[in-house]
Amino acid sequence: MTTYWCERAWVGPAELVEGLVVEVTGTHIASTDRSHTAPVGSRRLVGLTIPGFANCHSHAFHRALRGRTQAASGGSFWTWREAMYDVADRMDPDNYYALALATYEEMALTGVTAVGEFHYLHHGPGGVPYDEPNVMGRALIAAARSAGIRVALLDACYLSSGFGSPPEGTQRRFADVSADDWADRVTDLSGGLGESTVVVGRAIHSVRAVPRPDLATVAAALPNAPLHVHLSEQVAENEDCLEHYGCTPTRLLGDAGVLGPRTTAVHATHLESDDITALGRAQCFADLCPTTERDLADGVGPARLLAEAGAGLTLGTDSHAVIDMFDEMRAVELDARLVSQRRGHWSADDLLTAATTTGHRSLGFHDGGRIAAGAWADLVTLDTSSPRTAGTGAGPESVVFAATPADITSIVASGRLLRPEPDAVGSRLRVAVEAIWSSR
Ligand SMILES: [Zn+2]
């Protein structure tokens, strides 16, 4: 048992507690108790303590692209995708592990204690399966374990370069032979892991990559696991879907039985009003990744309308153009202000709930993202007197609209005090990224 004393803690919307004793047994919080003084022998967490962030959408290997796709010549999502394929082609189980470890350590430094890794780089060069078909997924799981954060490995079915056409080039590394082969491989991965800090979930890469007849196969595999899908990130996807199937991607997924309370629609940027209604009615999650969506010029999704329809908002750093959940949170409100020329779409409590409690539910860590008895013991403490946070009130508004990862002074994840050394993490990132770019 470890006893922490939080000088101040955010334990939920409109619940800011002055002085909270948190007893931790193993990976979970055993009890909480209010006290204005720190018990003898407790670890003092001075400042404001919040639950850990759930980063619900990550492609760890995209970290190698940071700062390298920002040329003044511009380009589009589709030209960026070519650069991403170039990195994908250089990856093997060893450099995948090294890059993912350093990336997850960077995440831990920013207060992320659980990540949803949307994993589609499965096979070797040319699409030849490795002797151990899940070696790449297992590398990601091992990396998260080493970094000290939990992972929901969302293994993505990918069968087509677009609406039934066979995978081409690098895409062959993503593709299984059939949806049944994908299901067998993922079922094998999920069996025997036996780690509470790991969830194996499902993903549909997109309606481009999984043809209509195969969607139901994905929905039927591991039926109690989370199911994530890239949805309508680009207008072109909607147009192609309309041309091939005569409906929107959301409608296609709904008709195939993909939408439900375990489903997360990632991006959900370009939606019709019927799509919004369908996602809300099915109690899906909508995972926005504003820093990536702005980087790729995707657009601004209808987050408020989705929430009003019944969808749960979650957040992710996706391509890791930056890893900063504070930025993701405030971007949801600030982008909505730019679009609407109005303020006040989301409260700081709403956005902090999205980044913590709701995010964990979407990853299958149902007892995460709260500071309460029975919850995962994730405690992220912020300095409330830094140059950024001093004088801001030390409440949720301070966290969402003023703080940055540099204000984090202590990280407890799954009951473990993490001590990632920023200089060492930076060094590991540099070595891992440079090794990938010099591999040919
Ligand atoms: Zn993605």
Boltz pocket constraint, residues with backbone or C-beta under 6 A from the ligand:
constraints:
  - pocket:
      binder: B
      contacts: [[A, 57], [A, 59], [A, 118], [A, 230], [A, 266], [A, 318]]
      max_distance: 6.0
